[in-house]
Amino acid sequence: MRTVIQMLYGLMDKGPLRALSLLLALVTAGGVLWDPTRFADHAGRLPALQAVVLIWAICCGVIHGVGFRPQHTRWQALFSPLPAMGVLFIALYRFYA
């Protein structure tokens, strides 16, 4: 399991993907901070669990985007950029569509 997590994190450890991750996180955070009621209306009223997942995805996107690379496998699994980018894409799609 450890090697799979490290391999997936290594695949995402590229410059363009880091830039995309940071851009998605900043645009999503900006949308939430700029007009939280519009974001909540378009995102489906954001129940508590969805809000926590969105905050987690923004944090993962910023952590990955600025170039921080967790050394321990458990932190790489927790702050994995692949699922976070999926959540950020979905959030932005639901906000702007």
N, C-alpha and C positions, 0 to 999 in steps of 0.2 A: 504494500500500500504506500509505503514511504517513497519508493522509487517512482510510482505513478504520479504522486502529488508533485514531486520535484521535477519530473519530466514535463507535466502540464504547466507548471510555473515557469520552467525554462523556455517553453515554447512561446509564452506570452511576454518574455523578457526581452523585447525588441523595441527600438527607439520609436518607430511609427505607432506601434500599439500603445506604448506609454503615452505618447502625445494624444492619441485618440481617447484613451482612458481619462486623462486629465481634462481634456476638452469636454467630454460627456459629463464628468462629475461637476465641473464648474458651471456649465450651462444648466444642468439640473438644479444645482444649489441656487444659482441665480434666479431660476424660474420660481423656485419655492420661496425664496426671500423677497422677490420683487412683487409677486401677487399670490400669496398663499391661498386665498379663497378661490381664485380661478384654477389654480393647480389642484386643489381638493375637489372642485366640481368636475373637472375633466378627468381626474384620476379615480373617480368612483367613491368620493367621500372619505377616502383614506382611513380605514379602520386602524386601530392601534398596531396590529401586526404589520400591515403594509407600511405604516410610517417608520417602524423600526427597521424593516428590510430596506426601505429607501435610504434611511440614514446610514445603514451599514454599507450600501452600495456606493453612496457618495464618499464615505470614508475610504473604502477600498480603492475607488477610482483615484482619489487624491494620493493615497499612499503609493499606489503603483505608478501613477503619473509623474510624481516628483522624483522617482528613481530609487525609492527606499526598497530594499530587498530583504525580507525577513530571513534569518539564518535557520531557525528551527522549523521543522516540517509542520508542526501543529499550527504555527502562525502563518505559514504559507497556505495551508489548507483553509484557515479562517479568513484570511484576506486575499483569497484567490480572485484575480481580476476577471476571469472568464465569466463566472456567474454574475459578478457585479456589473460587468458591461452589458450583459443581457437584461438585467433589471433596469439599468439606466436607459437602454434603448427603448424598452417597453414604456417606461415612465415618460420619456420625451415624446414618444409616439402618441400616447394617450393625452398628453398635455397640448400638443400642437395640432393634433388631428381633429 
